[in-house]
Structures are given as C-alpha cells and as structure tokens.
C-alpha cells in the first residue's frame, strides 16, 4: 500500500496550462502532443503542419481535456 502512494507521489503528471501554452505557440509542430505523450498524434501534426492549421486550431480548445485524460490514465495505472 505504501509503495502505491509513493509511486503516485513521484509520477510525472503533465500540466494542462503548459499544454495549452505549447499548443498555442508551437502546436502546429505537434509539440503539445509530444508533451502529453501522444507521440503518434505529434508525428501526424508535425508531418501535416498541424493538419493545415485546422487540427492545430481545434487542438487549442481540446488539449487541456486531453492532458487531464492522460493524467487520469497514468493515475489509474497505479
């Protein structure tokens, strides 16, 4: 039981506000998706220049929820 609490304490959760800032500034390069751990989507955004900037624009509004979802998935692993 104590091991689970210690492992959650040292887990590297991602900050949704930082993900939003990255999305606005360099989101067309997929850096926001790389930050939260979505490597496949990050590569997709990188190769398509943010989906001709449409994907980038949509991600500005959705990246915070995606970050919270990723943090919750990480928490459920413990």
KEMARTI-346090 format. One record per residue: x, y negated, z negated of N, C-alpha, C, O in turn. Coordinates in steps of 0.02 Angstrom, whole numbers, plus 32768, in hexadecimal, padded with zeros to 4 digits. Each point is the difference from the previous one (the first is absolute). Example, Ala and Ser with C-alpha at 12.3 -4.5 7.8 and 13.67 -1.06 7.14 Angstrom:
- 8294  811C  7E7A  7FD3  7FC5  8000  802D  7FC4  8000  8034  8001  7FDF
- 7FBA  7FCA  8045  802A  7FC5  7FFD  7FD9  7FC9  7FDB  8019  7FC9  7FF8
***
This chain:
- 8029  803C  8000  7FD7  7FC4  8000  802C  7FC1  8000  7FF2  7FD1  8025
- 8042  802E  7FB2  802B  7FC5  7FFD  8026  7FF6  8041  800F  7FC8  8013
- 8001  8070  800F  8023  7FFB  8040  7FD4  7FDC  8033  801A  7FD8  8027
- 7FA5  8035  7FDB  7FD3  7FDF  802F  7FFB  7FB5  7FF2  8000  7FD9  802F
- 7FFE  8015  7F93  7FFC  7FB8  7FEF  8041  7FDD  8014  7FFE  7FC9  801A
- 803A  8057  7FDA  8041  7FE2  8012  8007  7FFB  804C  801B  7FCE  8019
- 7FCE  8064  800C  8006  7FFE  8048  7FD3  7FCA  801F  8013  7FE1  8031
- 7FB3  8014  7FB2  7FD4  7FCA  8018  8020  7FBD  7FF2  7FFA  7FD1  8027
- 8026  802A  7FA0  801F  7FC0  7FED  8037  7FEC  8032  8008  7FC4  800E
- 801C  806C  800C  8037  7FF1  802E  7FEC  8006  804A  802B  7FFA  802C
- 7F96  8012  7FE1  7FE9  8004  8045  8006  7FBC  8021  7FF9  7FCC  7FDE
- 8015  8033  8061  800A  7FC1  8024  7FC1  7FEC  8024  7FF8  800F  803C
- 7FDB  7FD1  7FA1  7FC2  7FE8  801E  800F  7FC1  8029  802B  7FD9  7FEE
- 7FB0  801F  8048  800B  7FC7  802D  7FCF  7FC8  7FEE  7FC6  800D  7FEE
- 8051  7FB6  8018  7FD8  7FC5  7FEF  7FD5  7FEC  803C  801B  7FF3  8036
- 7FA3  800C  7FC3  7FD4  7FEC  8038  800D  7FB9  8019  7FF8  7FF3  803C
- 801B  7FE0  7F98  800D  7FBB  8015  803F  7FFD  802B  8002  7FDB  8031
- 8031  804B  7FBD  803C  8002  8029  7FF2  801F  8044  801B  7FEB  8033
- 7FB9  8048  7FCE  7FED  801E  8040  7FDC  7FCD  802C  800A  7FFF  803D
- 7FCC  7FD7  7FA5  7FDE  7FCD  8026  8031  7FCD  801C  7FFB  7FEB  803A
- 8035  8000  7F9D  8032  7FCF  8017  8028  801D  803A  800D  7FDE  8031
- 8008  8061  7FC8  8025  8020  8036  7FD6  8007  803E  8019  7FF9  8038
- 7FA6  8014  7FBF  7FD4  8008  8039  7FF8  7FBF  8027  7FFF  8000  803D
- 7FFD  7FC9  7F9F  7FF8  7FBF  8022  8041  7FEC  8023  7FFE  7FE8  8039
- 803A  8023  7FA7  8040  7FE7  801B  801C  802F  8036  800F  7FE9  8037
- 7FF8  8057  7FBA  801F  802E  802F  7FD4  803E  800E  801A  8035  800F
- 7FA6  7FC2  7FEB  7FD2  8038  800A  7FFE  8019  8047  7FF0  803B  800A
- 801F  7F9C  8026  7FFF  8017  8046  8039  8031  800E  7FFE  8024  8031
- 8033  7FDE  7FA3  8037  802F  8006  7FF5  803F  7FD7  8029  802E  8001
- 7F9F  7FD5  7FDB  7FEF  803B  7FD8  8021  8004  7FBD  7FFC  8034  7FDF
- 8025  7F97  800B  8024  8001  7FC1  7FD0  800C  7FC5  8013  8021  7FD0
- 7FB1  7FC5  8034  7FD0  800A  7FCB  7FEE  8049  7FF8  7FF9  8018  7FC7
- 8001  800C  806F  7FEF  8047  7FFD  803C  8029  7FE8  7FF8  8032  7FDD
- 8044  7FBB  8037  803B  8021  7FE6  8005  7FF6  7FB5  8013  802E  7FDB
- 7FDB  7F97  800D  8004  7FEF  7FB9  7FD3  802D  7FD6  8015  8017  7FCA
- 7FAF  7FF7  804D  7FD3  802A  7FD8  8009  804A  800D  7FE0  8029  7FDF
- 804A  7FE9  8050  800F  8046  800B  7FDE  801F  803C  8007  803D  800A
- 7FD5  7F9D  801E  7FE1  8019  803D  8031  7FF9  8039  7FFA  7FD3  8029
- 8036  805B  7FDA  8036  7FFB  8031  7FE5  8008  8048  8014  7FDC  802D
- 7FBD  8052  7FDC  7FE4  800B  8043  7FDC  7FC3  801A  8008  7FED  803A
- 7FCF  7FF4  7F9C  7FDD  7FC3  8015  8031  7FC6  8009  7FF6  7FD6  802B
- 803E  8028  7FAD  8033  7FCC  8008  8023  8005  8042  800C  7FCE  8021
- 8005  806F  7FF4  8020  800A  8041  7FD0  7FEE  8038  8014  7FE1  8032
- 7FAD  8031  7FC6  7FCD  7FEE  8032  7FF9  7FB5  8008  7FFC  7FE7  8038
- 8002  7FF5  7F90  7FFC  7FB7  8004  803F  7FE2  801E  7FFD  7FCF  8025
- 803C  804E  7FCA  8040  7FE7  801A  8003  8008  804C  8016  7FD2  8023
- 7FD6  8067  7FF6  8005  800D  8048  7FCD  7FDA  8029  800A  7FF4  803C
- 7FBE  7FF9  7FA5  7FCB  7FDD  8025  7FFB  7FB6  7FEF  7FD0  7FDE  8012
- 8062  8008  7FCA  7FFF  7FBA  7FE9  7FC0  7FF1  7FD9  7FDE  7FCE  800D
- 8014  805D  7FC4  7FC4  7FF5  7FD7  7FC0  800E  8026  7FCD  7FE1  7FF2
- 8036  804C  8040  7FC5  800F  8027  7FE9  7FC3  8027  7FC5  7FEE  7FFF
- 806B  7FF2  8022  7FF3  7FC1  8025  7FE2  7FCB  7FD2  7FD4  7FD9  8013
- 8045  8027  7FAF  7FED  7FD2  7FCB  7FB8  8009  7FE6  7FEC  7FDD  7FD2
- 7FEE  8050  804B  7FBC  800D  7FE7  8005  8029  7FC0  7FE0  7FF1  7FCE
- 8049  8045  8035  800A  802A  7FC6  801E  7FD7  7FC7  7FEE  8009  7FC6
- 8040  7FCB  804B  801F  7FD5  7FCD  7FCC  7FD5  7FDE  8000  7FFA  7FC2
- 7FD3  7FE9  8064  7FCC  7FD5  7FE4  7FD0  8027  7FD3  7FEE  7FE9  7FCA
- 7FFF  8051  804B  7FD3  802A  7FD8  8024  8016  7FC0  7FE1  8001  7FCA
- 805E  8010  803B  8026  8017  7FC6  8009  7FCA  7FCB  8007  800F  7FC5
- 7FF8  7FB2  804F  8005  7FCA  7FCE  7FC7  8005  7FCE  8009  7FF2  7FC5
- 7FBC  8023  8053  7FC6  8005  7FD4  7FFC  8043  7FDC  7FE0  8005  7FCC
- 8040  802E  804F  7FF8  8043  7FE5  803D  801B  7FDB  7FFB  8035  7FE1
- 803D  7FA9  8020  803D  801C  7FE4  7FFE  8005  7FB4  801D  802E  7FE3
- 7FC1  7FA5  7FFB  7FFC  8004  7FB8  7FDA  803E  7FE9  8014  8021  7FD0
- 7FB5  7FEF  8051  7FDB  803C  7FEF  8028  803E  8010  7FFE  8031  7FDA
- 8027  7FCE  805D  802A  803A  8012  8037  8009  7FCC  8011  8039  7FEF
- 800A  7F92  7FF7  8034  8004  7FCD  7FE3  801D  7FBF  8020  802B  7FE0
- 7FA5  7FBE  800D  7FE1  801B  7FC4  7FEF  804A  8008  8007  8027  7FD0
- 7FE4  7FED  806C  7FF2  8047  800D  803F  802A  7FFA  7FFF  8036  7FE3
- 8039  7FB1  8039  803F  8024  7FFC  8018  8006  7FB7  8019  8034  7FEC
- 7FDE  7F97  7FED  8012  8002  7FB9  7FD5  8033  7FDB  8019  8024  7FD5
- 7FA7  7FE0  803C  7FD4  8030  7FE0  8013  8048  8013  7FFE  802C  7FD5
- 8016  7FDF  8069  8016  8042  8016  803F  8014  7FD9  8007  803A  7FEC
- 8026  7F97  8009  803D  800E  7FDB  7FEF  800F  7FB8  801F  802D  7FE2
- 7FB2  7FB0  8001  7FEC  800C  7FBB  7FE0  8045  7FF8  800A  8021  7FCE
- 7FCF  7FF3  8064  7FDF  8042  7FFD  8032  8039  8005  7FF2  8037  7FE9
- 8048  7FBD  8036  8033  8034  8003  801A  8012  7FBA  8014  8039  7FF4
- 7FEC  7F97  7FE0  8018  800C  7FBC  7FC8  8019  7FD5  800A  800E  7FC5
***
